[in-house]
């Protein structure tokens, strides 16, 4: 769907636009989007997820042995670092695209996760196997593109200001 919804969290200081069909759930340090999988397609895609977390300190990507792609993404006046990694373990295919931004002593971290099961787990052979592999690739590409488009909508919002405690009068 091309319809977008807005996620804004003043406490975390950010706002993004995301596809309306993604299921949003607030977490302790951000938000998680579970991306629905079209069950009518022949595929082995098991999980599609996008997460945004904000934490104090400097950003660092997890230690990995193979980075598929490394780069940057300009968003307004900010430049986010990016890595993409993929791996296959015990027949399952994994892909992650991660963006990070250090800003004001905080780390803004965006992660897209894709997991596809082994074709054997669904008993796929022949033309069904080929169709599943093609659909898996299309699902991953489309969702990854939507994730990157979401990251490109990142804007920073002012967090609510509290009262200066040094000037507050105690309640009587």
N, C-alpha and C positions, 0 to 999 in steps of 0.2 A: 504494500500500500504506500502511496505517496503522502498520506496524511501524517502530519507531525504533531507531537505533543511537546510541551515544555516542562522540563524538570528544573526547578530552582530551589536552592538551599542556601539561604543567607548565612546560616551558621557556618557552613563549609565554604561560603564565598563564591559559589559558582552557579552557572546556569547553562543548560544544553538543550537542544531540540533532538528528539528521538522519534523513530517510527511509532505511531500510535499502537500498533499491534504488539509491541514488546511489553511484557509484563514487568512492571516496576515494583521493587521492594526496597525500602530504606534499610540500610545496615548501620552498624555503630559508627563507621567512619566514612560513609558514602552511600552509594546506591548500586543495586544489582538489577540488571535487565535480563530476564529469561526470554529468549527469542523462540517463538513457536516454530515447530517443524511441521511442514505439510505432510501428514501421514498418508495422503493419497499418492504421493510420488514413490517410485521405487528408489530407495536409497538406504544407506546404512548409517546416516547421520543420527547420532545419539544425543548430542548436547550442543546447544548454541547459547552463549552467554556473553554479556558485556558488563564489566564492573568499573566503577569509578570509586577510588578511595583517596582520601586526603589524610595525610599524617604529618606530624612535625618532623623536621630534619631534612637531610639531603636525600634526593632520590637515588636509587641504584637498582638496576635490573638484576634479576636473579642470576646466579652463576649457571651458565649453560655451556655445553661443549660445542654446539653447532648453531651459529646464527645464520639464518637463511638470507636475511636482508637487514641492513642498518641504514638509517637516514634521519632526516628531520622533517618537521611539518610546521610551516608558518601559520599561526592563527592570530590574526590581528597583529599586535606589537610583540607577541610572544613566539618563541620557537621551541617546539616540543621535540625531544629525542624519541626515536622509534627503533625498535627491533622487532623482527618477525622470526619465529622459530617453528620448526616442524619436526616430527619424529614419528616413527612407527614402533610400537612395543606390543608384543604378543598379538599381532594382527590388528590392533587398534591404531588409528591414525589421529595424531594430535597436531593442532596448529594454534599458535598464539601470536597476536599482534599486540605490542605494548607501546604506549606513549607515556612519557614522563615530562614533568615540568617542575622545576624548582622556582618558587616564587614566595618571597616574604617569609622565609624560614619554614615553608610548608612544601610538601611533595604532593603534587596532583598526579595520580597514576590511573591510566585508562588501559584496560585489558580486554581483548576479545579472545574467547576460547571456543574452539571447535573440536569435537570428538566424534569420530566415525568408527563404528564397530567393524569387525572382520566380516567380509561377505559370507564366510562359512557360518557365522552365527545366525544368518537369515536363510541359509541354504540356497544362495544365489549361484547360478551357473549360466554359461552361454550368454545369450542376448540380454537376459535379466541382469547378469553381472556387469556387462558393458553399460547398460542403461543406468544402473546404480552408480557406477563410477563416474559417468558423465553428469548425472544429477548431483552427486556429492560435490563435484568440482564447481558446478554452477551455484549450488546452495552456499558453499564456502565463499566463493568470489562475491556473490550478491550481498551476503551478510557482512563480509569484511568491508566492502565498499560503503554499505550503510553505516557501519561502525565508524569508519574514517570520516564520513560526512557528519556524523554526530559530533565527533571530536572537533571538527572544523567550526562548529557553532558555539564552542566554548566562549562564554563571557564571564567576567568577574563581577560579582554583585557585592555591595557593601553589607557587612554583617550588622545586626542590630547593635546599637551602642547602649551601653548600660550607664548607670549613674556613677560618677567619680566618687568612690567610697571615702576618699579623704575629705570630701565636702558634704557628705551625707550627715544628717542629724539623726541621732538614735531615736527610735520610736519610744513614746512615753506610755 
